[in-house]
Amino acid sequence: MAEQDSTADGGNFQSAVTEAAAPMDLRTDIPHLARIYDYWLGGRNNYPADRVVAEAAIKTLPEIRESVLVNRAFLRTAVHFLATECGVRQFLDIGTGLPAADNTHEVAQRAAPDARIVYVDNDPLVLVHAKALLTSTPEGATAFLDGDVRDPASILERAAATLDLTQPVALMLVAIMHAIPDEQDPYAAVRTLRDALPAGSYLLLSHVGLDMHPDRADLSASIDAINAGAPVTLFPRTREQVGRFFDGWELIDPGLVPAQDWRMTGELFSAMWAGVARKPAAPMP
């Protein structure tokens, strides 16, 4: 059960994470996906074992670092858009990862100080850093849950301690669903989350694309090489397959596009499909 705490710097937070405060062996000698991602972002929460895998991945797929940077820019752009132009005041960010510049609550609460954010991750390393995420404006709230997107019912039950699930929520699945293989039915998880949220909610999703390079016959082999050295396997999907996550949602212009093309300008390239969509009102009987 979430526990209220008012000791966080900058505002209120709730946490269902008690193990985050306990001593933990971070095994810095073993590469870790969150730390590898942190390295690609230019962060400092990484170690030599992480950097070896990160650099090997860059050699195998040179655009991977650019893709991570563009993906972060997409998160910032889309969250700002939802808070400023769509009036969204609630965000459910699943697959949070390590703290980085412009986390969801920072972007949202700069535009709307009363915004409420729930972060969800099942990574022990991320839990250790949870305290860094659990800051908020006095008007808003930020919470962190130890949860897995493959168990959406549990996430929804506990998120309700911070979010009003009868009011619109921005469901954020940023660079997370490509970690879930088809045999674990990632589409069912998204459907469960969609069905629990009211009309007027939004889906913000990015996903590694299998068909971002139609001229690259070796792309699958490159992904296989990365997976062989990475601690977590990636399952890239085609644009059509990624589009299935948006079933039951109405895509917002410009639709499902390469992440760098989602209301941004710049020269960086992303190997991720990205989109934002709105849940429409139920059709009249």
C-alpha positions as CSV (number, residue, x, y, z in Angstrom):
1,M,0.0,0.0,0.0
2,A,1.4,3.4,-0.9
3,E,2.7,5.4,2.0
4,Q,2.4,9.2,2.2
5,D,5.7,11.1,2.9
6,S,6.3,14.8,2.9
7,T,10.0,14.8,3.3
8,A,11.0,14.8,-0.3
9,D,12.7,18.0,-1.5
10,G,10.4,20.2,-3.5
11,G,7.0,18.7,-2.7
12,N,4.9,15.7,-2.0
13,F,5.6,12.1,-3.0
14,Q,4.2,8.7,-2.4
15,S,6.1,5.5,-2.6
16,A,5.3,1.8,-2.7
17,V,9.1,1.1,-2.7
18,T,10.5,0.1,0.6
19,E,13.4,-2.1,-0.7
20,A,14.9,1.0,-2.3
21,A,16.3,2.1,1.0
22,A,17.8,-1.3,1.8
23,P,21.5,-2.2,1.1
24,M,21.9,-3.7,-2.3
25,D,24.7,-5.2,-4.3
26,L,24.6,-3.3,-7.6
27,R,27.0,-5.7,-9.3
28,T,28.8,-3.0,-11.2
29,D,30.9,-5.7,-12.9
30,I,27.9,-6.9,-14.8
31,P,26.4,-4.7,-17.6
32,H,23.0,-3.4,-16.8
33,L,20.5,-2.1,-19.3
34,A,19.5,1.0,-17.4
35,R,23.1,2.0,-16.9
36,I,23.8,1.3,-20.6
37,Y,20.9,3.6,-21.6
38,D,22.3,6.2,-19.1
39,Y,25.7,6.1,-20.9
40,W,24.1,6.6,-24.3
41,L,22.3,9.6,-22.8
42,G,25.6,11.0,-21.6
43,G,24.8,10.3,-17.9
44,R,27.1,9.4,-15.1
45,N,25.3,6.4,-13.5
46,N,27.3,3.8,-15.4
47,Y,30.4,1.7,-15.0
48,P,33.1,0.1,-17.2
49,A,31.1,-3.1,-17.8
50,D,28.2,-1.0,-19.0
51,R,30.4,1.2,-21.3
52,V,31.9,-1.9,-23.0
53,V,28.5,-3.1,-24.0
54,A,27.3,0.4,-24.9
55,E,30.2,1.0,-27.2
56,A,30.0,-2.4,-28.8
57,A,26.3,-1.7,-29.6
58,I,27.3,1.7,-31.1
59,K,29.8,-0.1,-33.4
60,T,27.2,-2.6,-34.4
61,L,24.4,-0.1,-34.9
62,P,25.9,3.4,-35.0
63,E,22.5,5.1,-34.8
64,I,21.6,3.6,-31.5
65,R,22.9,6.5,-29.5
66,E,21.2,9.1,-31.7
67,S,18.0,7.1,-31.3
68,V,18.2,7.2,-27.5
69,L,18.8,11.0,-27.6
70,V,15.9,11.5,-30.0
71,N,13.6,9.3,-27.9
72,R,14.3,11.4,-24.9
73,A,13.5,14.5,-26.9
74,F,10.3,12.9,-28.0
75,L,9.3,12.3,-24.4
76,R,10.0,16.0,-23.5
77,T,8.1,17.3,-26.5
78,A,5.1,15.0,-26.1
79,V,4.7,15.5,-22.4
80,H,5.0,19.3,-22.8
81,F,2.4,19.1,-25.6
82,L,0.0,17.1,-23.5
83,A,0.3,19.4,-20.5
84,T,0.1,22.6,-22.4
85,E,-2.2,22.0,-25.4
86,C,-4.3,19.1,-24.2
87,G,-4.7,20.0,-20.5
88,V,-3.4,16.7,-19.2
89,R,-2.7,16.7,-15.5
90,Q,-2.1,13.0,-14.8
91,F,0.8,10.9,-16.2
92,L,1.4,7.1,-15.7
93,D,5.0,6.5,-16.9
94,I,5.7,2.8,-17.1
95,G,9.3,1.7,-17.6
96,T,10.8,4.8,-16.1
97,G,14.5,3.9,-16.2
98,L,17.2,5.8,-14.4
99,P,16.8,9.5,-13.6
100,A,18.0,11.8,-16.4
101,A,17.5,15.4,-17.5
102,D,13.9,16.4,-17.9
103,N,12.1,13.5,-16.3
104,T,8.3,13.4,-16.9
105,H,7.4,15.2,-13.7
106,E,9.9,18.0,-14.4
107,V,8.5,18.6,-17.9
108,A,4.9,18.3,-16.9
109,Q,5.1,20.4,-13.7
110,R,7.0,23.2,-15.4
111,A,3.9,23.6,-17.5
112,A,1.3,22.6,-14.9
113,P,2.5,22.7,-11.3
114,D,-0.5,20.7,-10.2
115,A,0.3,17.7,-12.4
116,R,0.4,14.3,-10.8
117,I,2.8,11.6,-12.0
118,V,3.2,7.9,-11.2
119,Y,6.4,6.3,-12.3
120,V,6.5,2.5,-12.6
121,D,9.6,0.2,-13.0
122,N,10.6,-3.3,-11.9
123,D,14.3,-2.8,-12.1
124,P,16.1,-3.0,-8.7
125,L,18.7,-0.5,-9.8
126,V,16.0,2.0,-10.7
127,L,14.4,1.5,-7.3
128,V,17.7,2.5,-5.6
129,H,17.5,5.8,-7.5
130,A,13.8,6.2,-6.9
131,K,14.3,8.9,-4.3
132,A,15.8,11.1,-7.0
133,L,12.5,10.9,-9.0
134,L,10.2,11.4,-6.1
135,T,10.2,15.1,-6.1
136,S,7.3,17.4,-6.9
137,T,5.9,20.8,-6.8
138,P,3.8,21.5,-3.7
139,E,0.7,21.7,-5.9
140,G,1.3,18.4,-7.6
141,A,2.4,14.8,-6.6
142,T,4.9,12.2,-7.7
143,A,4.9,8.6,-6.8
144,F,7.0,5.5,-7.7
145,L,5.7,1.9,-7.9
146,D,7.6,-1.3,-8.2
147,G,5.7,-2.8,-11.1
148,D,5.8,-4.6,-14.4
149,V,3.9,-3.7,-17.5
150,R,3.0,-7.3,-17.9
151,D,0.9,-7.0,-14.8
152,P,-1.2,-4.0,-15.7
153,A,-4.0,-4.8,-13.2
154,S,-1.6,-4.4,-10.2
155,I,-0.2,-1.2,-11.6
156,L,-3.7,0.3,-12.0
157,E,-4.8,-0.7,-8.6
158,R,-1.8,0.9,-6.9
159,A,-1.6,4.0,-9.2
160,A,-5.1,4.8,-8.1
161,A,-3.6,6.0,-4.7
162,T,-2.2,9.0,-6.6
163,L,-4.1,9.3,-9.8
164,D,-7.9,9.7,-10.3
165,L,-8.5,7.1,-12.9
166,T,-12.0,8.5,-13.6
167,Q,-10.2,11.5,-15.2
168,P,-8.0,11.6,-18.2
169,V,-4.5,10.1,-17.8
170,A,-1.5,10.1,-20.2
171,L,-0.3,6.5,-20.4
172,M,3.4,6.6,-21.2
173,L,5.1,3.5,-22.7
174,V,8.3,5.1,-23.9
175,A,10.9,2.6,-25.2
176,I,9.5,-0.3,-23.1
177,M,7.3,-2.5,-25.2
178,H,10.1,-3.6,-27.4
179,A,11.4,-5.5,-24.3
180,I,8.3,-7.7,-24.3
181,P,8.3,-10.6,-26.7
182,D,5.2,-11.6,-28.6
183,E,4.7,-14.8,-26.6
184,Q,4.0,-12.6,-23.5
185,D,1.3,-10.8,-25.4
186,P,2.4,-7.1,-25.0
187,Y,-0.8,-6.0,-26.9
188,A,-3.0,-7.5,-24.2
189,A,-1.2,-5.5,-21.5
190,V,-1.8,-2.2,-23.4
191,R,-5.4,-3.1,-24.0
192,T,-5.9,-3.7,-20.3
193,L,-4.4,-0.3,-19.5
194,R,-6.5,1.4,-22.3
195,D,-9.7,-0.1,-21.1
196,A,-9.2,1.0,-17.5
197,L,-8.7,4.7,-18.5
198,P,-11.5,7.1,-19.3
199,A,-12.2,8.7,-22.7
200,G,-9.9,11.7,-23.2
201,S,-6.9,9.8,-21.9
202,Y,-3.7,9.6,-24.1
203,L,-1.2,7.0,-25.1
204,L,2.4,8.2,-25.6
205,L,4.5,5.3,-27.1
206,S,7.9,4.8,-28.8
207,H,9.3,1.5,-30.0
208,V,12.4,0.3,-31.8
209,G,11.5,-0.2,-35.5
210,L,12.5,-3.3,-37.5
211,D,11.8,-1.5,-40.7
212,M,13.4,1.8,-40.1
213,H,16.1,0.9,-42.6
214,P,14.6,-0.8,-45.6
215,D,17.9,-0.7,-47.3
216,R,19.7,-2.4,-44.4
217,A,19.6,-6.1,-45.0
218,D,21.8,-6.6,-42.0
219,L,19.6,-4.9,-39.5
220,S,18.3,-8.0,-37.9
221,A,21.8,-9.4,-37.6
222,S,22.9,-6.2,-35.9
223,I,20.0,-6.4,-33.4
224,D,21.0,-10.1,-32.8
225,A,24.5,-9.0,-32.1
226,I,23.4,-6.4,-29.6
227,N,21.1,-8.8,-27.9
228,A,23.9,-11.3,-27.6
229,G,25.9,-8.8,-25.5
230,A,23.1,-6.9,-23.7
231,P,21.5,-7.9,-20.4
232,V,18.0,-7.6,-21.9
233,T,16.7,-8.8,-25.3
234,L,15.1,-6.3,-27.7
235,F,12.3,-7.3,-29.9
236,P,12.0,-4.6,-32.7
237,R,8.7,-4.5,-34.6
238,T,7.6,-3.1,-37.9
239,R,5.5,0.1,-38.2
240,E,2.4,-2.0,-38.8
241,Q,3.1,-4.1,-35.7
242,V,3.8,-1.0,-33.5
243,G,0.6,0.5,-34.9
244,R,-1.4,-2.3,-33.2
245,F,-0.5,-0.9,-29.8
246,F,-2.7,2.1,-30.8
247,D,-5.8,0.0,-31.5
248,G,-8.7,1.7,-29.9
249,W,-6.9,5.1,-29.8
250,E,-7.0,8.0,-32.3
251,L,-3.6,9.0,-33.4
252,I,-2.8,12.7,-33.2
253,D,-1.1,14.5,-36.1
254,P,1.6,13.6,-37.4
255,G,0.6,10.1,-36.5
256,L,3.0,7.1,-36.1
257,V,6.3,8.4,-37.4
258,P,10.0,8.2,-36.8
259,A,10.6,9.8,-33.4
260,Q,12.5,12.7,-34.8
261,D,9.5,13.7,-36.9
262,W,7.1,13.9,-34.0
263,R,6.7,17.7,-33.9
264,M,10.4,18.2,-33.7
265,T,13.1,19.6,-36.0
266,G,16.7,18.5,-36.0
267,E,19.3,16.5,-37.8
268,L,19.5,13.5,-35.5
269,F,18.0,10.1,-36.7
270,S,16.0,7.7,-34.6
271,A,15.5,4.0,-35.2
272,M,12.2,4.3,-33.2
273,W,8.6,4.7,-34.2
274,A,6.7,7.1,-32.0
275,G,3.2,8.4,-31.7
276,V,0.7,10.0,-29.4
277,A,-3.0,9.1,-29.5
278,R,-6.2,10.0,-27.7
279,K,-8.8,7.6,-26.4
280,P,-12.1,8.6,-28.0
281,A,-15.5,8.7,-26.3
282,A,-17.4,5.4,-26.5
283,P,-19.6,5.2,-29.6
284,M,-23.3,5.9,-29.0
285,P,-25.4,2.7,-28.9
